Amino acid sequence: MTVTGFADILRIWAAKVNLKRFLKSPRGAKKPQKKKTYDPKHPHLSIFRLLSAQ
């Protein structure tokens, strides 16, 4: 079998492939993120402000 003959066979096979079978399934919507609860025992401290105060 020559290279051109093999390429022709591959083209024939490729024309018969149903590409819809290989589609990815679409992803769903993102879930909303939970709001972080504020804990007064552990307040957020900015490292930049801590370092610049020294």
Phi, psi and omega in degrees: 000130181278167180294320180293322177295319178295320179295322178296319178296318179297322178295321179296314178297319182294329180290336182270354183284134176271105185287341180294337179289341185254011179289148175284152176278138182291145180281151179281177179289154179286147177280143178293141181282146178286143175285138179286135181281138180277126178247111182296341178287334181231073181287156179285133177239129179284126180294323180300315181292322178296317181288324181284340178282343182282000000 
